Amino acid sequence: MGQSLTRFGCLLFVAAVAACGSRAPSPAVDPVYNRETGKLEQLVSDRDRDGKIDTRAFMDGAVLKYIEIDRTRDGQPDRWEYYTGGESTTSPSKIEHAEEANGFDRRITRREFYADGVIRRVIDDVDSDGRPDKWESYEGGTLSKVELDLLGKGFPSQRLIYDAAGTVTRVETDPEGDGSFVPVKEGRG
């Protein structure tokens, strides 16, 4: 018969919806069950209450597998989050990686990588030309380094180093493009 929606699964989905940046009142989360087995297959939500589903969590019973999010409200998902684990209540599902399509052509422009549910690095194609031009590194979930391709050559030409409080402590440049970064002197334009 029908399987009830677990409190954990609902809370996880609501947290994922909230992470999408919605400031609206908590959206209704509707479960979708397999008609033959009664097993939970999806949790769906219309977080902006416009009548269109904009967030879908794909489930295997109480185990979260992946989420599709329509952040632009055009009816097409543009963020995908993939999860592992969750087979027991002692090991909840944790995000493994995520992808975003931020360009006009729906191409993936951002890839996020996680270890044990904590963000580790991001590769971003900020100008949507098909090549990465921004690389972020994280330590313990905190941004530690951003590398930028400011010359459009496909590799970093500038690097910003952050402290644990999120303050830039050092800016470096690679003037030769050979991977050897040197500190940028203050007052240098």
N, C-alpha and C positions, 0 to 999 in steps of 0.2 A: 504494500500500500504506500501512500504518500509519506515522504520523509520530511520531518520538520526542519525548518531553517535553524541552524545552530546559532547561538548567541555570538560565538566567536566569528563565524563566517559573516554575519551581518555587521558586526563591529569592524571587522577588517575591511569590508567593502565600503562602509560609511567613511572610514578613515581614508581610504583611497579616493573617494569622491571629494572629500574635504581637501586632500592634497592637490587637487586639480585647480585650486584657487577660487572655488565657489564661495561667495560671501552670503548667498541666499540662505533662507532657513533650511534646516536639514531636509534633504529630499526624501521622498518615499522610495523605499527599496523593495522591489517586487521580485519574488522568487519565480523561477521557471523550472518545472519538474519534467522529467521524461515521462511521457504518457504511459509507456509500457512498464517501466521498472519503478517509477515513483522517485527515482534518484534526482537530487538537485543538480541541474545543469548550468543555470545562469542566475545571476542577480542583476537586475536591470534598474536603471534610475534615469529620471528626467530632472537633473539637478537645477535647471533654470526654469522648469515648469512651463515650457513652451509647447508641450504636447508631443515632443520627439525624444526618444531615448538617446541619451548622449554618453552614457557610461554602461558598459557591459562587463561583468566579471564572469568568466567561464570557469565552472566548477566541476569537480568530480566528487559529488556528494558534498562533504564539508571541506574538501581540499581545494584551495584556490590555485588555478593553473595559470591564467593570464587575464589581463584586463585591457579592454579597448576603450579609448576615451575620445570623444569628439569635442575638442576645445574650441573650435571655430564655429560650431553650430551650423555646419553645412550638410549634416547628414552622413558624413564619412569620418571614420576614426582617423586621428592624426597623432595619437600617442598609444603605444603598446607597452605593457609591462608584463614581464614573464617571471613566474615564481617557481620555487622548488620547495620540497619538504611539505609539511602539513599533514603527513599521514597519521599523526597522532596528536593528541592534545598537548603533549609535552614538547613537540617540535612543530610549531606553527609554520605556515608558509612564509617564505622570505623572498623578497625581490632578488632576482638574479641579474637581470639586465632590462633595459628599456630603450625604446626607439621613438623618435619623433620625426614627423614630416612637417617642416616649418616653411617650406618654399611653395611657390605657386604651382609647381608641377607634381606635388605630392611625393617627391623623392625624400627618402630618409636623410635628414640633415644633422641629426644628433643621436649619438649612441652613449648610453650610460652603463657602466659596469659596476657590479656590487660584489662584495665578499661577505658572506654570512649576513646578508641584508643591509650592509653598510656601504654607502657609495665609496668607490675607490678611484675611478677615473671617468672622464668624459671626453669624447671626440666629437667635435662640432664643425660643421660646414656653415659658417655664419653668413657668407655671401651667396650660398646656394649655387656654387659653380661646379659642384660634383667632387671637390677636393677638400679634405680637412684643412682648416686654418686656425683652429683653436683647440688646445689640449689642456685639460684640467686634471690635476692630481690631488688626491685627498688622503689625509692621514687621520684615521679614527673618525671618519665622516666629516672632517673639517678641511676646507680648501687650503692647500699648502703651496700649490704652484700653478700658474697659468702660463702656457707658452702660446705665442701668437705668430702667425705667418703674416707679417705686415707688408711683405714684398710680393706676395702672390706666387712664390716659387715652390710651394708644396712642403716646406719645412719651416720650423720655428726660426724667427729672426729676433724675437724679443721674449724675455722671460720675466715674470713677476713672482717673487717669493713672498709668502704670507706667514705671519706668526699665528699662534693658536687663537688669538683674539680677532683675526681677520684683517689685520693691518698689513699693508705692503711694507716689507722691511728692506727689500732690495729689488732693483730693476737691473736686468742684464740685457745685453745685446750681442748678437753674433754678426759683426760687420762683414766678415768674409764668407759667411754661409757654410762654414766647415764644421759646425757643431761645437765650436769653442766660444763659450759665452764670457763676456767681460762686463764688469759693473759699469753702469751708466753714471757718469760724474754728475753731481748736483749742479744745477745752473746751466747744464748743457741742453740746448734746444734741439 
